[in-house]
Amino acid sequence: MDFNDTPEEAEFRAEARAWLRANADLVSPDDDDDGDLLGEKLNPEIVTQCKEWQKKKADAGWACLTWPKDFGGRGATAIENVIWKQEESKVKTPPEIYGIGLGMCGPTIMTHGTEEQKKRWIPDMMVGQKIWCQLFSEPGAGSDLAGLRSSAVRDGDDWIVNGQKIWTTGAQISDWGILVVRSDPTAAKHAGLTYFVVDMNSPGVEIRPITQINGGHGFNEVFFTDVRIPDANRLGEVGDGWRVAITTLMNERASIGGGGGAGNSSELLRLAREVQLDGRPAIENDAVRQKIARFYTRAKALQFTGNRTLTALSRGQTPGPESSLGKLVGGVLIQDMAEFGIELAGMAGAVDDDEFSADGAAWQERFLSIPGLRIAGGTDEVLRNIISERVLGLPPEVRLDKGIAFKDIPTGPPSS
Ligand SMILES: Cc1cc2nc3c(=O)[nH]c(=O)nc-3n(C[C@H](O)[C@H](O)[C@H](O)COP(=O)(O)OP(=O)(O)OC[C@H]3O[C@@H](n4cnc5c(N)ncnc54)[C@H](O)[C@@H]3O)c2cc1C
């Protein structure tokens, strides 16, 4: 298909570009790119900047592009959203801290919430004044999320929640969280779950930071001790939490699937021109040139595969499970490129210091961060399962816990 903008898309792009350039500075190669939720630089001042930027976009009609107009969105098409993201990536913006709220929590509330719940949570979320987090994973439930054990017990108009969540991105700056807990251990694994919205400032919620290998503090452990959640905060029916969670997870996959974000081999080229190998610029070395050419080829193949997703979007179709390829192949590619960037820098590659290391230590930062991205939102192995079952049509995994009451599923002996 033709990937040039249609006249309508070109008009949309020009309008988006004009607004962005009137309201933000252009990105320059010297800018740091590690200031996201999992980067090192999240602090109250940056959170304030994020809130100001989101409010500015909302006031001008550029927040939540694909959301329906009734919810304060622009009612834009998926392809217009892609165009907006392309243009927004060219200007300096505060870190992205609204992905979970706007990309996952908002659409879930729109689908499963009552009118009262939509009015209560959506407007503040849209203008960025309230931050949201996702309290799904537990120490024993990640890929196998439905195996979660945190419990909710009904008590009058409230539910009392106990248990532990982990890897909760942004919990330390969040006002609200989406939470899936087990409300009926006698029901089968997927049938005994209920979905809530929890006020992160409730008594009994304790947030403990987890420090990442890159020095950042993006995610946390969150402990619930007798936390009271009003029944009015329940999304969907009691016992129907898995269906609600699937809506969240589908939106999560759509927001990180796509196949964009392929590594940028021109940055490696620039580095290879700057650093020396055997007394000559590294770019003059045949093996270095070949390696960069291979990265370029892989990145292009990924980009063209990503174009299939764009084609589906521009035809108004929903991209299929093949978009899992983008995350799987892209994650490995960026990690390989980061490893090579560090290798190229020689001894200096071992120093992770943005003042002294080549490219402001961007390669070291990527090298340390990408493994996390290969786990979040579906590990490499889980994506391979999806591709084998739903794209290649291979037989599904054997599932031994089907149809058994959750409390009767055998587990290992308790640790002493
Ligand atoms: C950067 C980051 C941010 C995150 N943010 C959040 C958040 O905000 N909220 C939240 O709830 N969670 C979050 N998570 C958690 C994330 O969803 C889980 O880490 C992920 O689902 C994997 O689960 P796990 O860590 O329990 O690993 P496990 O599921 O225990 O996997 C361990 C290993 O076993 C493999 N494996 C598991 N099942 C299969 C299978 N069926 N077939 C083959 N191999 C398998 C995995 O690929 C992996 O290698 C985040 C994680 C990361 C890394």
PDBQT file of the ligand as one rigid body, heavy atoms in Angstrom, charges set to zero:
ROOT
HETATM    1  C1  LIG A 501       9.598  -2.843  33.311  1.00  0.00    +0.000 C 
HETATM    2  C2  LIG A 501       8.409  -3.558  33.860  1.00  0.00    +0.000 A 
HETATM    3  C3  LIG A 501       7.270  -2.862  34.223  1.00  0.00    +0.000 A 
HETATM    4  C4  LIG A 501       6.175  -3.554  34.743  1.00  0.00    +0.000 A 
HETATM    5  N1  LIG A 501       5.059  -2.846  35.144  1.00  0.00    +0.000 NA
HETATM    6  C5  LIG A 501       4.010  -3.510  35.666  1.00  0.00    +0.000 A 
HETATM    7  C6  LIG A 501       2.866  -2.790  36.166  1.00  0.00    +0.000 A 
HETATM    8  O1  LIG A 501       2.803  -1.560  36.128  1.00  0.00    +0.000 OA
HETATM    9  N2  LIG A 501       1.843  -3.499  36.711  1.00  0.00    +0.000 N 
HETATM   10  C7  LIG A 501       1.850  -4.857  36.779  1.00  0.00    +0.000 A 
HETATM   11  O2  LIG A 501       0.870  -5.439  37.258  1.00  0.00    +0.000 OA
HETATM   12  N3  LIG A 501       2.931  -5.575  36.349  1.00  0.00    +0.000 NA
HETATM   13  C8  LIG A 501       4.001  -4.930  35.800  1.00  0.00    +0.000 A 
HETATM   14  N4  LIG A 501       5.114  -5.638  35.372  1.00  0.00    +0.000 N 
HETATM   15  C9  LIG A 501       5.132  -7.088  35.563  1.00  0.00    +0.000 C 
HETATM   16  C10 LIG A 501       5.030  -7.868  34.272  1.00  0.00    +0.000 C 
HETATM   17  O3  LIG A 501       3.709  -7.869  33.789  1.00  0.00    +0.000 OA
HETATM   18  C11 LIG A 501       5.535  -9.275  34.583  1.00  0.00    +0.000 C 
HETATM   19  O4  LIG A 501       6.888  -9.172  34.958  1.00  0.00    +0.000 OA
HETATM   20  C12 LIG A 501       5.409 -10.186  33.395  1.00  0.00    +0.000 C 
HETATM   21  O5  LIG A 501       4.055 -10.468  33.132  1.00  0.00    +0.000 OA
HETATM   22  C13 LIG A 501       6.162 -11.514  33.630  1.00  0.00    +0.000 C 
HETATM   23  O6  LIG A 501       5.758 -12.098  34.817  1.00  0.00    +0.000 OA
HETATM   24  P1  LIG A 501       6.815 -12.567  35.932  1.00  0.00    +0.000 P 
HETATM   25  O7  LIG A 501       7.794 -11.458  36.153  1.00  0.00    +0.000 OA
HETATM   26  O8  LIG A 501       6.034 -13.058  37.092  1.00  0.00    +0.000 OA
HETATM   27  O9  LIG A 501       7.610 -13.756  35.269  1.00  0.00    +0.000 OA
HETATM   28  P2  LIG A 501       7.081 -15.248  35.076  1.00  0.00    +0.000 P 
HETATM   29  O10 LIG A 501       5.736 -15.222  34.466  1.00  0.00    +0.000 OA
HETATM   30  O11 LIG A 501       7.235 -15.990  36.361  1.00  0.00    +0.000 OA
HETATM   31  O12 LIG A 501       8.108 -15.795  34.012  1.00  0.00    +0.000 OA
HETATM   32  C14 LIG A 501       9.399 -16.330  34.381  1.00  0.00    +0.000 C 
HETATM   33  C15 LIG A 501      10.001 -16.934  33.123  1.00  0.00    +0.000 C 
HETATM   34  O13 LIG A 501       9.184 -18.034  32.677  1.00  0.00    +0.000 OA
HETATM   35  C16 LIG A 501       8.791 -17.847  31.333  1.00  0.00    +0.000 C 
HETATM   36  N5  LIG A 501       7.426 -18.323  31.145  1.00  0.00    +0.000 N 
HETATM   37  C17 LIG A 501       6.336 -18.057  31.902  1.00  0.00    +0.000 A 
HETATM   38  N6  LIG A 501       5.258 -18.658  31.412  1.00  0.00    +0.000 NA
HETATM   39  C18 LIG A 501       5.643 -19.341  30.304  1.00  0.00    +0.000 A 
HETATM   40  C19 LIG A 501       4.974 -20.164  29.362  1.00  0.00    +0.000 A 
HETATM   41  N7  LIG A 501       3.663 -20.399  29.469  1.00  0.00    +0.000 N 
HETATM   42  N8  LIG A 501       5.697 -20.684  28.337  1.00  0.00    +0.000 NA
HETATM   43  C20 LIG A 501       7.036 -20.435  28.224  1.00  0.00    +0.000 A 
HETATM   44  N9  LIG A 501       7.732 -19.668  29.107  1.00  0.00    +0.000 NA
HETATM   45  C21 LIG A 501       7.045 -19.133  30.123  1.00  0.00    +0.000 A 
HETATM   46  C22 LIG A 501       8.859 -16.340  31.112  1.00  0.00    +0.000 C 
HETATM   47  O14 LIG A 501       9.006 -15.996  29.752  1.00  0.00    +0.000 OA
HETATM   48  C23 LIG A 501      10.074 -15.959  31.949  1.00  0.00    +0.000 C 
HETATM   49  O15 LIG A 501      11.241 -16.183  31.236  1.00  0.00    +0.000 OA
HETATM   50  C24 LIG A 501       6.216  -4.961  34.872  1.00  0.00    +0.000 A 
HETATM   51  C25 LIG A 501       7.378  -5.665  34.515  1.00  0.00    +0.000 A 
HETATM   52  C26 LIG A 501       8.471  -4.974  34.030  1.00  0.00    +0.000 A 
HETATM   53  C27 LIG A 501       9.702  -5.758  33.673  1.00  0.00    +0.000 C 
ENDROOT
TORSDOF 0
